């Protein structure tokens, strides 16, 4: 019974991957990167399943290899295989004759979209692995209390990133037919954001400079989508060092909330102001202020993200980190206060 259940689950996962890869292939064809729908479908499905099967083989034969290394290795092998093998066999020249660049374009675009999807799979599998580690830590909480706390923090962080990533991919998909140039600009911004995200995911702490770089990359994506409706200002007081250590991905859900529940709902847009201040030289105060409708947001709030932030503050700062949220007419205000350098007081 258990074996049949696992087989059905495996078939569902393969079916989902096959569907996603086919969608990528159709997208590449509609964008004009491929003259043959069958070739774009074949390459996209091939790259996707090569990544999955390679990662499966690595996980079985190199059990101590980190999950991130498995995915990076699988992606490299898949792109190298599909980018070079058909050329070496002379297949691409036969199919495309004088338009060999088009095949390279298919591999490049198919590879990019598949890498993005693989990143989502990576974050999902990482979350599942963290949940499993969390359960194991709970069974032996007396001996592994520190491990439990660290696992919970990483799990909370991993739940935030796919939420934003799926929203961005949906926006890009909507823009492809309406404004291909804007869609391409957003893809470039997303690439920069993913690079920052991978760096953040490996660390328990990042500098304020890195965290602000991540926020600027996120706002760049929203600026492409909202245009002149979004105005932003980030200021850092002279008393605040950008080398100060800060929990990664703690600010992004708050900025996303300011965009979705504030600026996005205003016909003429508005402004998001982020100020970093110091309190008595011992505490960091981050003030996020954004315009919004006087009657409040017309969309349901991001309760899960806010609960995650509160949980992370409690885990990291042990009660010495605080967040305060208020609305004054057409202004929404968030105050986040934590000790400098991650030290609890």
Residue pairs with C-beta under 8 A, 6 or more apart in sequence:
14 49
14 52
17 48
17 49
17 52
18 45
18 48
18 49
20 48
20 117
21 41
21 44
21 45
21 47
21 48
21 49
21 114
22 41
22 44
22 45
24 44
24 48
24 110
24 113
24 114
24 117
25 37
25 40
25 41
25 42
25 43
25 44
25 45
25 110
26 37
26 40
26 41
27 113
27 173
27 176
28 34
28 40
28 44
28 106
28 109
28 110
28 113
29 36
29 37
29 40
29 41
30 176
31 109
31 176
31 180
33 40
33 102
33 105
33 106
33 109
34 40
34 102
34 105
34 106
35 96
35 99
35 102
36 95
39 95
39 103
39 106
40 106
40 110
43 82
43 106
43 107
43 110
44 110
44 113
44 114
46 82
47 78
47 79
47 82
47 107
47 110
47 111
47 114
48 114
48 117
48 118
50 74
50 77
50 78
50 81
50 82
51 71
51 74
51 75
51 77
51 78
51 114
51 118
52 74
54 73
54 74
54 77
54 78
55 70
55 71
55 73
55 74
58 65
58 70
58 73
58 74
59 65
59 70
62 70
65 73
67 122
67 125
67 126
67 129
68 122
68 126
68 198
68 201
68 202
71 118
71 119
71 121
71 122
74 118
75 114
75 115
75 118
78 111
78 114
79 107
79 111
82 107
82 110
82 111
83 104
83 107
83 111
86 92
86 103
87 93
87 100
87 103
92 100
92 103
93 100
95 103
96 102
96 103
112 187
116 165
116 169
116 190
116 194
119 165
119 194
120 162
120 165
120 166
123 158
123 161
123 162
123 165
124 162
126 158
126 201
127 155
127 158
127 159
130 151
130 154
130 155
130 158
131 155
133 147
133 151
134 148
134 151
134 152
134 155
137 144
137 147
137 148
137 151
138 148
141 148
149 315
150 204
152 311
152 315
153 204
153 247
153 312
153 315
153 316
156 308
156 311
156 312
157 201
157 248
157 249
157 312
158 201
159 304
159 308
160 249
160 252
160 253
160 305
160 308
161 197
161 201
161 249
163 305
164 218
164 252
164 256
168 186
168 190
168 193
168 221
169 190
171 186
171 225
172 183
172 186
172 187
172 190
175 182
175 183
175 186
175 225
176 183
182 224
182 225
185 224
186 221
186 224
186 225
189 217
189 220
189 221
189 224
190 221
192 217
192 220
193 214
193 217
193 218
193 220
193 221
196 210
196 213
196 214
196 217
197 214
197 249
199 206
199 210
200 206
200 210
200 214
200 248
200 249
201 248
203 248
204 247
204 248
205 245
205 246
205 247
205 248
205 342
206 245
206 246
206 247
206 248
207 242
207 243
207 244
207 245
207 246
208 236
208 240
208 241
208 242
208 243
208 244
208 245
208 246
208 276
208 284
209 242
209 243
210 248
211 246
211 248
211 250
211 251
212 234
212 236
212 242
214 248
214 249
214 252
215 234
215 251
215 252
215 255
215 274
216 234
218 252
218 255
218 256
219 230
219 232
219 255
219 272
222 230
222 259
223 230
223 232
226 259
226 263
226 264
226 269
228 269
229 263
229 266
229 268
229 269
229 270
230 259
230 263
230 269
230 270
230 272
231 269
231 270
231 271
231 272
232 271
232 272
232 273
232 274
233 271
233 272
233 273
233 274
234 273
234 274
234 275
235 273
235 274
235 275
235 276
236 242
236 275
236 276
237 275
237 276
237 277
237 278
239 277
239 278
239 281
240 276
240 277
240 278
240 284
244 284
244 340
244 341
245 341
245 342
246 284
246 338
246 342
247 312
247 316
247 342
250 309
250 312
250 313
250 336
251 274
251 286
251 288
251 336
253 302
253 305
253 306
253 308
253 309
254 288
254 309
254 334
254 336
255 272
255 274
255 288
256 302
256 305
257 301
257 302
257 305
257 306
258 272
258 288
258 290
258 332
258 334
259 272
259 290
260 299
260 302
261 292
261 297
261 299
261 301
261 302
261 332
262 270
262 272
262 290
262 291
262 292
262 297
262 332
263 269
263 270
263 271
263 272
263 290
263 291
263 292
265 292
265 293
265 297
265 298
265 299
266 291
266 292
266 293
269 291
270 290
270 291
270 292
271 290
271 291
272 288
272 289
272 290
272 291
273 287
273 288
273 289
273 290
274 286
274 287
274 288
275 286
275 287
275 289
276 284
276 285
276 286
277 284
277 285
277 286
277 287
278 284
278 285
278 340
279 285
279 337
281 340
282 339
282 340
282 345
283 337
283 338
283 339
283 340
283 345
284 337
284 338
284 339
284 340
285 335
285 336
285 337
286 335
286 336
286 337
287 333
287 334
287 335
287 336
288 333
288 334
288 336
289 331
289 332
289 333
289 334
290 331
290 332
291 330
291 331
291 332
292 327
292 330
292 331
292 332
293 330
294 329
294 330
296 327
306 325
309 323
310 323
313 321
313 322
313 323
313 338
314 321
316 342
317 338
317 339
317 342
317 344
318 344
319 344
320 338
320 339
320 344
320 345
321 336
321 337
321 338
321 339
322 335
322 336
322 337
322 338
323 334
323 335
323 336
323 337
324 334
324 335
324 337
325 332
325 333
325 334
325 335
326 332
326 333
327 333
339 345
